[in-house]
Amino acid sequence: MPMFIGVCTFEVHIPDSGSLKTKRQSLRSLKDRIRNKFNVSVAEIEDNDLWQKATMAVAAVSNDRTHLNQTLDHVLDVVRAVPELDLIDHHIELF
């Protein structure tokens, strides 16, 4: 039985963030929403000390490559729907 691993990395700009505390609150809310809706792993992987920028990664495993790709696409839809965040860039890799 095949197993596929998908990783989606994305950068967001948080224009209204004036502190690391504000940034972390916004990201915590986003991470919780993504975890609860899609049952995936989410983490901030870069730009930890910047107030208005974050690089995040989402990882998932599935036996269906198409489903995995659709799930990661839907994760990006959730990110795009958050009004206080601007999606700068994203990349999806399937292994």
Contacts in CASP RR format, 6 or more apart in sequence:
PFRMAT RR
TARGET T0000
AUTHOR 0000-0000-0000
METHOD contacts of the structure
MODEL  1
MPMFIGVCTFEVHIPDSGSLKTKRQSLRSLKDRIRNKFNVSVAEIEDNDL
WQKATMAVAAVSNDRTHLNQTLDHVLDVVRAVPELDLIDHHIELF
1 63 0 8 1.000
2 63 0 8 1.000
2 65 0 8 1.000
3 61 0 8 1.000
3 62 0 8 1.000
3 63 0 8 1.000
4 61 0 8 1.000
4 62 0 8 1.000
4 63 0 8 1.000
4 64 0 8 1.000
4 65 0 8 1.000
4 68 0 8 1.000
4 94 0 8 1.000
4 95 0 8 1.000
5 59 0 8 1.000
5 60 0 8 1.000
5 61 0 8 1.000
5 94 0 8 1.000
5 95 0 8 1.000
6 59 0 8 1.000
6 60 0 8 1.000
6 61 0 8 1.000
6 62 0 8 1.000
6 68 0 8 1.000
6 72 0 8 1.000
6 92 0 8 1.000
6 93 0 8 1.000
6 94 0 8 1.000
6 95 0 8 1.000
7 57 0 8 1.000
7 58 0 8 1.000
7 59 0 8 1.000
7 92 0 8 1.000
7 93 0 8 1.000
7 95 0 8 1.000
8 57 0 8 1.000
8 58 0 8 1.000
8 59 0 8 1.000
8 72 0 8 1.000
8 75 0 8 1.000
8 76 0 8 1.000
8 90 0 8 1.000
8 91 0 8 1.000
8 92 0 8 1.000
8 93 0 8 1.000
9 45 0 8 1.000
9 55 0 8 1.000
9 56 0 8 1.000
9 57 0 8 1.000
9 58 0 8 1.000
9 90 0 8 1.000
9 91 0 8 1.000
10 55 0 8 1.000
10 56 0 8 1.000
10 58 0 8 1.000
10 76 0 8 1.000
10 79 0 8 1.000
10 87 0 8 1.000
10 88 0 8 1.000
10 89 0 8 1.000
10 90 0 8 1.000
10 91 0 8 1.000
11 47 0 8 1.000
11 53 0 8 1.000
11 54 0 8 1.000
11 55 0 8 1.000
11 56 0 8 1.000
11 87 0 8 1.000
11 88 0 8 1.000
11 89 0 8 1.000
11 90 0 8 1.000
12 53 0 8 1.000
12 54 0 8 1.000
12 56 0 8 1.000
12 79 0 8 1.000
12 85 0 8 1.000
12 86 0 8 1.000
12 87 0 8 1.000
12 88 0 8 1.000
13 52 0 8 1.000
13 53 0 8 1.000
13 85 0 8 1.000
13 86 0 8 1.000
13 88 0 8 1.000
14 22 0 8 1.000
14 23 0 8 1.000
14 26 0 8 1.000
14 51 0 8 1.000
14 52 0 8 1.000
14 53 0 8 1.000
14 54 0 8 1.000
14 84 0 8 1.000
14 85 0 8 1.000
14 86 0 8 1.000
15 52 0 8 1.000
15 84 0 8 1.000
15 86 0 8 1.000
16 22 0 8 1.000
16 84 0 8 1.000
17 23 0 8 1.000
17 26 0 8 1.000
17 51 0 8 1.000
17 52 0 8 1.000
18 51 0 8 1.000
18 52 0 8 1.000
19 51 0 8 1.000
20 49 0 8 1.000
20 51 0 8 1.000
22 51 0 8 1.000
23 50 0 8 1.000
23 51 0 8 1.000
23 52 0 8 1.000
23 54 0 8 1.000
26 82 0 8 1.000
26 84 0 8 1.000
26 85 0 8 1.000
27 44 0 8 1.000
27 54 0 8 1.000
27 56 0 8 1.000
30 42 0 8 1.000
30 56 0 8 1.000
30 78 0 8 1.000
30 79 0 8 1.000
30 82 0 8 1.000
30 85 0 8 1.000
31 42 0 8 1.000
31 43 0 8 1.000
31 44 0 8 1.000
31 56 0 8 1.000
33 78 0 8 1.000
34 40 0 8 1.000
34 42 0 8 1.000
34 58 0 8 1.000
34 75 0 8 1.000
34 78 0 8 1.000
34 79 0 8 1.000
35 41 0 8 1.000
35 42 0 8 1.000
37 78 0 8 1.000
38 58 0 8 1.000
38 60 0 8 1.000
38 71 0 8 1.000
38 74 0 8 1.000
38 75 0 8 1.000
39 60 0 8 1.000
40 58 0 8 1.000
40 59 0 8 1.000
40 60 0 8 1.000
40 71 0 8 1.000
40 75 0 8 1.000
41 58 0 8 1.000
41 59 0 8 1.000
41 60 0 8 1.000
42 56 0 8 1.000
42 57 0 8 1.000
42 58 0 8 1.000
43 56 0 8 1.000
43 57 0 8 1.000
44 54 0 8 1.000
44 55 0 8 1.000
44 56 0 8 1.000
45 55 0 8 1.000
45 56 0 8 1.000
45 57 0 8 1.000
46 54 0 8 1.000
46 55 0 8 1.000
47 53 0 8 1.000
47 54 0 8 1.000
47 55 0 8 1.000
53 88 0 8 1.000
58 72 0 8 1.000
58 75 0 8 1.000
60 68 0 8 1.000
60 71 0 8 1.000
60 72 0 8 1.000
61 68 0 8 1.000
62 68 0 8 1.000
62 71 0 8 1.000
65 94 0 8 1.000
68 94 0 8 1.000
69 92 0 8 1.000
69 94 0 8 1.000
72 92 0 8 1.000
73 92 0 8 1.000
76 87 0 8 1.000
76 90 0 8 1.000
79 85 0 8 1.000
79 87 0 8 1.000
79 90 0 8 1.000
80 87 0 8 1.000
END
